[in-house]
Amino acid sequence: MLKKLIGFAMLLVFAFVLAACAATPEAPAATPAPAATPAPAPEATPEPELPDGTELVEVGDWVIGIITGTVTQGEEEYLASMRMEERFGSDRIVRATYPDNFAAEMEVTIANVLTLADAGAQAIVFVQAVPGAIAAIQQTRELFGEEIFFFAGVTHEPPEEIAAHADIAMISDDLSMGRVIMEQAVAMGADTFAHISFPRHLGMVNIAARRALLMETAEEYGIQWVELTAPDPSTEGVPQAQMFILENLPRWIEEHGPNTAFFSTNCGMQEPLITQIAAYGGFYPLQCCPSPFHALPSAFNISMEGREGDVDFLIEQLTIAIAEAGGTGRFSTWPIPINMLLVEVGVLYSIEFLEGRTDGRHDRAVLERVINEVAANYGGAVELSNWPVGDGTYIENSYRVLSDFIDF
């Protein structure tokens, strides 16, 4: 056990970018009072400082950790984690982020997950479950106990592998999206489809499977396929990747025509892609992480101050802004923000589990009820299905989420 704790301490030192969660030293044992002298009453524990407007929910004694991307790489899940903290209180929700360069800094991701467990988290919600999630789950349970519950959303590691370690794994239905994104592009009027990615993403099972089906569907509809390689934001930097899109989109439109639909596999590239399509032409059927909140508001300068999370308001404002930019019929997305959805579902299902209202760690009936309730709050609906395996079977605790499109 000593070696385990030493290893944990070394990881925390490595992740110096975050404040370390130092253990409070034990107070020396009090000298017993004489039998005739009554012991003094203990001092009341001070109330924790909570965000303004917090309404604490009277529930069981639990703590849930959430680890998300930063505002730069994962603004939606980051904001969703803040909303969960505001809803349940900072004494119930503890938060951390993984680094922007997560592919090269897995040790930091692991250390940050360990800080959540060290802060008392009995369940940890991982959105996005970037490379290193499996190792983080393994080390957390080794150091803090096998009973810690893990919900892994937007999984980057192979489905069979992450599902073997997380209690529940969930991602957008990339397999079905390989068909529906292309069908959406065709319905918009596209005759060419440009797929923008980089080698690290193309090596991921779900992205590779989606790309293969996109190509197959493009051939079926007679759509020209264009493969474009961009810088990897996790290694070359988000600004470099964004500048690549800004500089090259006008040339791509000129080369491939205004009826080209563009799809990028990376979150950081979405905003420059949207702004340039609005300015130069082309179609934008869907983001890599579908959501009306993902890049669209910033690209069209829509303020959500005081209306945070108001999907109806945002869709109304996007419709107006896109029309003013001459983009009507050229942009679409899902009405449900997938990354926000998965953060909320992960937290709410974790509460059901920790309060004993599930049949074991993986209860599909409870999961479906929770996800349908959250989706309805966003004004949409989802289809839930398991991830298939090559032998015709399915991974029972690995799920795919699919929604309909909304056109602007």
C-alpha positions as a Python dict, from the first residue, in 0.01 Angstrom:
ca = {
    (1, 'M'): (0, 0, 0),
    (2, 'L'): (292, 237, 71),
    (3, 'K'): (414, 201, -287),
    (4, 'K'): (66, 280, -416),
    (5, 'L'): (45, 598, -211),
    (6, 'I'): (392, 706, -318),
    (7, 'G'): (293, 654, -681),
    (8, 'F'): (-20, 860, -628),
    (9, 'A'): (181, 1142, -471),
    (10, 'M'): (425, 1144, -763),
    (11, 'L'): (137, 1177, -1009),
    (12, 'L'): (-3, 1471, -817),
    (13, 'V'): (336, 1644, -827),
    (14, 'F'): (355, 1584, -1201),
    (15, 'A'): (19, 1758, -1245),
    (16, 'F'): (149, 2080, -1095),
    (17, 'V'): (-87, 2281, -1313),
    (18, 'L'): (-366, 2205, -1070),
    (19, 'A'): (-381, 2277, -702),
    (20, 'A'): (-274, 1966, -512),
    (21, 'C'): (-525, 1803, -284),
    (22, 'A'): (-308, 1770, 24),
    (23, 'A'): (-430, 1546, 301),
    (24, 'T'): (-507, 1719, 629),
    (25, 'P'): (-260, 1600, 894),
    (26, 'E'): (-410, 1413, 1180),
    (27, 'A'): (-454, 1610, 1500),
    (28, 'P'): (-280, 1467, 1809),
    (29, 'A'): (-501, 1260, 2034),
    (30, 'A'): (-679, 1467, 2295),
    (31, 'T'): (-591, 1406, 2661),
    (32, 'P'): (-887, 1230, 2826),
    (33, 'A'): (-1081, 1457, 3057),
    (34, 'P'): (-1140, 1352, 3416),
    (35, 'A'): (-1452, 1143, 3458),
    (36, 'A'): (-1630, 1417, 3651),
    (37, 'T'): (-1568, 1683, 3385),
    (38, 'P'): (-1815, 1682, 3094),
    (39, 'A'): (-1655, 1695, 2749),
    (40, 'P'): (-1701, 2026, 2562),
    (41, 'A'): (-1957, 2026, 2283),
    (42, 'P'): (-1799, 1998, 1936),
    (43, 'E'): (-1795, 2312, 1722),
    (44, 'A'): (-2045, 2325, 1438),
    (45, 'T'): (-1903, 2249, 1093),
    (46, 'P'): (-1913, 2566, 880),
    (47, 'E'): (-2140, 2561, 577),
    (48, 'P'): (-1949, 2525, 247),
    (49, 'E'): (-1929, 2828, 17),
    (50, 'L'): (-2151, 2757, -285),
    (51, 'P'): (-2202, 2939, -615),
    (52, 'D'): (-2464, 3214, -619),
    (53, 'G'): (-2811, 3078, -687),
    (54, 'T'): (-2727, 2725, -574),
    (55, 'E'): (-3026, 2521, -459),
    (56, 'L'): (-2905, 2221, -265),
    (57, 'V'): (-3095, 1899, -320),
    (58, 'E'): (-3165, 1694, -10),
    (59, 'V'): (-3032, 1354, -113),
    (60, 'G'): (-2809, 1079, 18),
    (61, 'D'): (-2452, 1123, 135),
    (62, 'W'): (-2258, 1109, -192),
    (63, 'V'): (-1989, 1293, -387),
    (64, 'I'): (-1958, 1273, -767),
    (65, 'G'): (-1651, 1378, -963),
    (66, 'I'): (-1667, 1513, -1319),
    (67, 'I'): (-1367, 1539, -1550),
    (68, 'T'): (-1411, 1726, -1878),
    (69, 'G'): (-1214, 1913, -2140),
    (70, 'T'): (-1108, 2272, -2087),
    (71, 'V'): (-1306, 2566, -2226),
    (72, 'T'): (-1067, 2563, -2524),
    (73, 'Q'): (-1114, 2200, -2627),
    (74, 'G'): (-1445, 2106, -2466),
    (75, 'E'): (-1649, 2413, -2373),
    (76, 'E'): (-1983, 2233, -2375),
    (77, 'E'): (-1893, 1956, -2133),
    (78, 'Y'): (-1704, 2208, -1916),
    (79, 'L'): (-2013, 2431, -1889),
    (80, 'A'): (-2232, 2127, -1827),
    (81, 'S'): (-2010, 2025, -1535),
    (82, 'M'): (-2046, 2376, -1391),
    (83, 'R'): (-2424, 2349, -1421),
    (84, 'M'): (-2418, 2021, -1229),
    (85, 'E'): (-2210, 2185, -956),
    (86, 'E'): (-2457, 2475, -936),
    (87, 'R'): (-2751, 2236, -925),
    (88, 'F'): (-2625, 2000, -654),
    (89, 'G'): (-2367, 2211, -471),
    (90, 'S'): (-1988, 2218, -463),
    (91, 'D'): (-1989, 1984, -164),
    (92, 'R'): (-2152, 1715, -381),
    (93, 'I'): (-1992, 1780, -721),
    (94, 'V'): (-1613, 1804, -756),
    (95, 'R'): (-1465, 1894, -1095),
    (96, 'A'): (-1139, 1861, -1287),
    (97, 'T'): (-1023, 1891, -1648),
    (98, 'Y'): (-790, 1695, -1870),
    (99, 'P'): (-519, 1891, -2057),
    (100, 'D'): (-565, 2020, -2412),
    (101, 'N'): (-264, 1813, -2517),
    (102, 'F'): (-420, 1502, -2364),
    (103, 'A'): (-261, 1263, -2614),
    (104, 'A'): (87, 1351, -2489),
    (105, 'E'): (-4, 1421, -2125),
    (106, 'M'): (-193, 1112, -2014),
    (107, 'E'): (-17, 1123, -1676),
    (108, 'V'): (-182, 1458, -1607),
    (109, 'T'): (-524, 1316, -1697),
    (110, 'I'): (-466, 1020, -1464),
    (111, 'A'): (-347, 1243, -1181),
    (112, 'N'): (-648, 1473, -1218),
    (113, 'V'): (-887, 1178, -1197),
    (114, 'L'): (-706, 1061, -884),
    (115, 'T'): (-760, 1403, -726),
    (116, 'L'): (-1135, 1356, -770),
    (117, 'A'): (-1123, 1024, -586),
    (118, 'D'): (-899, 1179, -320),
    (119, 'A'): (-1166, 1448, -275),
    (120, 'G'): (-1415, 1172, -186),
    (121, 'A'): (-1586, 1097, -518),
    (122, 'Q'): (-1770, 764, -511),
    (123, 'A'): (-1862, 802, -880),
    (124, 'I'): (-1667, 974, -1159),
    (125, 'V'): (-1815, 1098, -1487),
    (126, 'F'): (-1563, 1119, -1773),
    (127, 'V'): (-1666, 1341, -2071),
    (128, 'Q'): (-1474, 1315, -2293),
    (129, 'A'): (-1313, 983, -2204),
    (130, 'V'): (-985, 1070, -2378),
    (131, 'P'): (-681, 841, -2416),
    (132, 'G'): (-564, 756, -2066),
    (133, 'A'): (-917, 703, -1933),
    (134, 'I'): (-865, 329, -1897),
    (135, 'A'): (-539, 375, -1707),
    (136, 'A'): (-706, 640, -1489),
    (137, 'I'): (-989, 402, -1401),
    (138, 'Q'): (-744, 121, -1321),
    (139, 'Q'): (-519, 331, -1098),
    (140, 'T'): (-812, 500, -923),
    (141, 'R'): (-970, 171, -829),
    (142, 'E'): (-635, 25, -727),
    (143, 'L'): (-569, 313, -489),
    (144, 'F'): (-920, 400, -370),
    (145, 'G'): (-1124, 82, -408),
    (146, 'E'): (-1306, -121, -670),
    (147, 'E'): (-1643, 18, -565),
    (148, 'I'): (-1590, 357, -736),
    (149, 'F'): (-1839, 390, -1024),
    (150, 'F'): (-1723, 517, -1366),
    (151, 'F'): (-1938, 661, -1645),
    (152, 'A'): (-1733, 717, -1965),
    (153, 'G'): (-1889, 950, -2221),
    (154, 'V'): (-1753, 1034, -2570),
    (155, 'T'): (-1504, 750, -2553),
    (156, 'H'): (-1178, 775, -2749),
    (157, 'E'): (-1035, 433, -2669),
    (158, 'P'): (-1164, 115, -2843),
    (159, 'P'): (-1522, 33, -2734),
    (160, 'E'): (-1445, -321, -2617),
    (161, 'E'): (-1150, -199, -2410),
    (162, 'I'): (-1314, 99, -2238),
    (163, 'A'): (-1631, -103, -2170),
    (164, 'A'): (-1422, -363, -1990),
    (165, 'H'): (-1319, -102, -1732),
    (166, 'A'): (-1595, 161, -1716),
    (167, 'D'): (-1932, 61, -1572),
    (168, 'I'): (-2113, 237, -1858),
    (169, 'A'): (-1962, 376, -2179),
    (170, 'M'): (-2154, 601, -2417),
    (171, 'I'): (-2086, 792, -2740),
    (172, 'S'): (-2278, 944, -3028),
    (173, 'D'): (-2383, 679, -3278),
    (174, 'D'): (-2084, 720, -3512),
    (175, 'L'): (-2178, 404, -3700),
    (176, 'S'): (-2525, 528, -3795),
    (177, 'M'): (-2388, 879, -3847),
    (178, 'G'): (-2174, 741, -4127),
    (179, 'R'): (-2498, 709, -4320),
    (180, 'V'): (-2720, 987, -4184),
    (181, 'I'): (-2459, 1265, -4219),
    (182, 'M'): (-2410, 1180, -4586),
    (183, 'E'): (-2787, 1158, -4641),
    (184, 'Q'): (-2824, 1499, -4477),
    (185, 'A'): (-2555, 1645, -4707),
    (186, 'V'): (-2733, 1501, -5010),
    (187, 'A'): (-3066, 1648, -4894),
    (188, 'M'): (-2898, 1989, -4864),
    (189, 'G'): (-2782, 1968, -5225),
    (190, 'A'): (-2420, 1862, -5191),
    (191, 'D'): (-2242, 1689, -5477),
    (192, 'T'): (-1905, 1665, -5296),
    (193, 'F'): (-1818, 1565, -4940),
    (194, 'A'): (-1491, 1680, -4776),
    (195, 'H'): (-1375, 1484, -4470),
    (196, 'I'): (-1124, 1676, -4254),
    (197, 'S'): (-922, 1481, -3998),
    (198, 'F'): (-570, 1369, -3896),
    (199, 'P'): (-395, 1034, -3834),
    (200, 'R'): (-462, 1012, -3458),
    (201, 'H'): (-836, 1043, -3506),
    (202, 'L'): (-840, 810, -3804),
    (203, 'G'): (-679, 548, -3582),
    (204, 'M'): (-976, 551, -3342),
    (205, 'V'): (-1219, 263, -3397),
    (206, 'N'): (-1541, 466, -3394),
    (207, 'I'): (-1408, 745, -3620),
    (208, 'A'): (-1256, 496, -3863),
    (209, 'A'): (-1584, 301, -3878),
    (210, 'R'): (-1785, 621, -3938),
    (211, 'R'): (-1547, 732, -4214),
    (212, 'A'): (-1571, 394, -4388),
    (213, 'L'): (-1952, 412, -4387),
    (214, 'L'): (-1946, 776, -4503),
    (215, 'M'): (-1734, 671, -4802),
    (216, 'E'): (-1963, 378, -4875),
    (217, 'T'): (-2274, 598, -4859),
    (218, 'A'): (-2109, 867, -5074),
    (219, 'E'): (-2044, 608, -5344),
    (220, 'E'): (-2404, 487, -5317),
    (221, 'Y'): (-2537, 841, -5379),
    (222, 'G'): (-2277, 933, -5640),
    (223, 'I'): (-2111, 1195, -5418),
    (224, 'Q'): (-1747, 1285, -5482),
    (225, 'W'): (-1526, 1206, -5181),
    (226, 'V'): (-1244, 1445, -5078),
    (227, 'E'): (-997, 1352, -4804),
    (228, 'L'): (-833, 1649, -4628),
    (229, 'T'): (-562, 1623, -4361),
    (230, 'A'): (-537, 1896, -4096),
    (231, 'P'): (-295, 1958, -3806),
    (232, 'D'): (-371, 1765, -3487),
    (233, 'P'): (-476, 2026, -3228),
    (234, 'S'): (-362, 1809, -2936),
    (235, 'T'): (-1, 1809, -3059),
    (236, 'E'): (33, 2109, -3291),
    (237, 'G'): (-199, 2341, -3101),
    (238, 'V'): (-559, 2453, -3140),
    (239, 'P'): (-466, 2796, -3288),
    (240, 'Q'): (-260, 2629, -3563),
    (241, 'A'): (-543, 2392, -3650),
    (242, 'Q'): (-797, 2675, -3656),
    (243, 'M'): (-574, 2893, -3874),
    (244, 'F'): (-533, 2600, -4114),
    (245, 'I'): (-912, 2589, -4162),
    (246, 'L'): (-944, 2967, -4196),
    (247, 'E'): (-673, 2987, -4459),
    (248, 'N'): (-768, 2681, -4662),
    (249, 'L'): (-1149, 2681, -4672),
    (250, 'P'): (-1172, 2952, -4942),
    (251, 'R'): (-929, 2755, -5160),
    (252, 'W'): (-1120, 2430, -5103),
    (253, 'I'): (-1448, 2597, -5206),
    (254, 'E'): (-1282, 2731, -5521),
    (255, 'E'): (-1128, 2392, -5599),
    (256, 'H'): (-1422, 2162, -5519),
    (257, 'G'): (-1717, 2394, -5574),
    (258, 'P'): (-1983, 2569, -5360),
    (259, 'N'): (-2188, 2248, -5330),
    (260, 'T'): (-1925, 2083, -5112),
    (261, 'A'): (-2030, 1961, -4767),
    (262, 'F'): (-1757, 1978, -4501),
    (263, 'F'): (-1719, 1759, -4193),
    (264, 'S'): (-1433, 1780, -3940),
    (265, 'T'): (-1365, 1521, -3670),
    (266, 'N'): (-1225, 1780, -3423),
    (267, 'C'): (-1411, 2016, -3187),
    (268, 'G'): (-1160, 2301, -3208),
    (269, 'M'): (-1200, 2326, -3587),
    (270, 'Q'): (-1577, 2375, -3588),
    (271, 'E'): (-1599, 2752, -3535),
    (272, 'P'): (-1356, 2854, -3814),
    (273, 'L'): (-1521, 2599, -4043),
    (274, 'I'): (-1865, 2750, -3979),
    (275, 'T'): (-1752, 3111, -4024),
    (276, 'Q'): (-1577, 3036, -4352),
    (277, 'I'): (-1865, 2831, -4493),
    (278, 'A'): (-2099, 3118, -4410),
    (279, 'A'): (-1867, 3356, -4593),
    (280, 'Y'): (-1756, 3149, -4894),
    (281, 'G'): (-2023, 2882, -4949),
    (282, 'G'): (-2056, 2512, -4897),
    (283, 'F'): (-2267, 2301, -4662),
    (284, 'Y'): (-2228, 2219, -4294),
    (285, 'P'): (-2442, 1914, -4209),
    (286, 'L'): (-2316, 1839, -3856),
    (287, 'Q'): (-2044, 1893, -3596),
    (288, 'C'): (-1821, 1613, -3470),
    (289, 'C'): (-2005, 1648, -3136),
    (290, 'P'): (-2361, 1737, -3245),
    (291, 'S'): (-2523, 2027, -3063),
    (292, 'P'): (-2678, 2367, -3130),
    (293, 'F'): (-2441, 2500, -2862),
    (294, 'H'): (-2127, 2365, -3027),
    (295, 'A'): (-1942, 2649, -3210),
    (296, 'L'): (-2258, 2782, -3379),
    (297, 'P'): (-2337, 3060, -3125),
    (298, 'S'): (-1981, 3197, -3126),
    (299, 'A'): (-1951, 3168, -3505),
    (300, 'F'): (-2269, 3376, -3550),
    (301, 'N'): (-2205, 3611, -3252),
    (302, 'I'): (-2507, 3503, -3050),
    (303, 'S'): (-2496, 3593, -2681),
    (304, 'M'): (-2645, 3339, -2443),
    (305, 'E'): (-2594, 3553, -2134),
    (306, 'G'): (-2892, 3503, -1907),
    (307, 'R'): (-3029, 3233, -2142),
    (308, 'E'): (-2773, 2961, -2079),
    (309, 'G'): (-2909, 2619, -2175),
    (310, 'D'): (-3218, 2767, -2347),
    (311, 'V'): (-3227, 2554, -2663),
    (312, 'D'): (-3545, 2710, -2806),
    (313, 'F'): (-3401, 3061, -2775),
    (314, 'L'): (-3072, 2956, -2933),
    (315, 'I'): (-3237, 2781, -3229),
    (316, 'E'): (-3454, 3086, -3292),
    (317, 'Q'): (-3151, 3318, -3284),
    (318, 'L'): (-2944, 3086, -3503),
    (319, 'T'): (-3221, 3072, -3762),
    (320, 'I'): (-3225, 3453, -3781),
    (321, 'A'): (-2845, 3494, -3785),
    (322, 'I'): (-2790, 3224, -4047),
    (323, 'A'): (-3057, 3378, -4271),
    (324, 'E'): (-2894, 3721, -4238),
    (325, 'A'): (-2562, 3563, -4340),
    (326, 'G'): (-2725, 3409, -4648),
    (327, 'G'): (-2679, 3060, -4512),
    (328, 'T'): (-3040, 2936, -4497),
    (329, 'G'): (-3051, 2570, -4599),
    (330, 'R'): (-2675, 2528, -4562),
    (331, 'F'): (-2643, 2452, -4189),
    (332, 'S'): (-2791, 2183, -3964),
    (333, 'T'): (-2723, 2006, -3636),
    (334, 'W'): (-2895, 1798, -3368),
    (335, 'P'): (-3146, 1971, -3139),
    (336, 'I'): (-2976, 1793, -2846),
    (337, 'P'): (-2623, 1889, -2729),
    (338, 'I'): (-2458, 1547, -2708),
    (339, 'N'): (-2169, 1633, -2472),
    (340, 'M'): (-2393, 1827, -2234),
    (341, 'L'): (-2642, 1541, -2250),
    (342, 'L'): (-2379, 1286, -2152),
    (343, 'V'): (-2248, 1491, -1858),
    (344, 'E'): (-2601, 1525, -1717),
    (345, 'V'): (-2691, 1162, -1784),
    (346, 'G'): (-2366, 1048, -1622),
    (347, 'V'): (-2432, 1250, -1307),
    (348, 'L'): (-2802, 1164, -1277),
    (349, 'Y'): (-2746, 792, -1337),
    (350, 'S'): (-2460, 798, -1083),
    (351, 'I'): (-2701, 943, -827),
    (352, 'E'): (-2951, 665, -899),
    (353, 'F'): (-2674, 409, -848),
    (354, 'L'): (-2529, 565, -532),
    (355, 'E'): (-2873, 596, -375),
    (356, 'G'): (-2954, 231, -448),
    (357, 'R'): (-3219, 273, -717),
    (358, 'T'): (-3048, 61, -984),
    (359, 'D'): (-3025, -313, -1028),
    (360, 'G'): (-2648, -332, -998),
    (361, 'R'): (-2394, -102, -1161),
    (362, 'H'): (-2542, -131, -1511),
    (363, 'D'): (-2919, -101, -1527),
    (364, 'R'): (-3038, -36, -1883),
    (365, 'A'): (-3396, 43, -1780),
    (366, 'V'): (-3284, 318, -1542),
    (367, 'L'): (-3032, 448, -1795),
    (368, 'E'): (-3297, 474, -2068),
    (369, 'R'): (-3534, 655, -1831),
    (370, 'V'): (-3265, 905, -1733),
    (371, 'I'): (-3143, 977, -2086),
    (372, 'N'): (-3498, 1018, -2220),
    (373, 'E'): (-3580, 1264, -1941),
    (374, 'V'): (-3267, 1470, -2007),
    (375, 'A'): (-3322, 1464, -2385),
    (376, 'A'): (-3682, 1581, -2335),
    (377, 'N'): (-3555, 1875, -2130),
    (378, 'Y'): (-3357, 1980, -2437),
    (379, 'G'): (-3665, 1947, -2656),
    (380, 'G'): (-3555, 1636, -2844),
    (381, 'A'): (-3549, 1258, -2843),
    (382, 'V'): (-3275, 998, -2878),
    (383, 'E'): (-3235, 639, -2987),
    (384, 'L'): (-3015, 419, -2770),
    (385, 'S'): (-2841, 108, -2904),
    (386, 'N'): (-2547, -110, -2803),
    (387, 'W'): (-2209, -114, -2975),
    (388, 'P'): (-2179, -416, -3208),
    (389, 'V'): (-1891, -662, -3203),
    (390, 'G'): (-1754, -839, -3510),
    (391, 'D'): (-1908, -1175, -3417),
    (392, 'G'): (-2262, -1038, -3435),
    (393, 'T'): (-2300, -978, -3062),
    (394, 'Y'): (-2314, -649, -2874),
    (395, 'I'): (-2130, -491, -2581),
    (396, 'E'): (-2404, -468, -2319),
    (397, 'N'): (-2266, -169, -2126),
    (398, 'S'): (-2143, 26, -2432),
    (399, 'Y'): (-2407, 252, -2588),
    (400, 'R'): (-2459, 463, -2902),
    (401, 'V'): (-2685, 771, -2906),
    (402, 'L'): (-2861, 897, -3219),
    (403, 'S'): (-3087, 1201, -3271),
    (404, 'D'): (-3269, 1370, -3560),
    (405, 'F'): (-3147, 1680, -3746),
    (406, 'I'): (-3269, 2036, -3722),
    (407, 'D'): (-3225, 2248, -4036),
    (408, 'F'): (-3158, 2623, -4037),
}
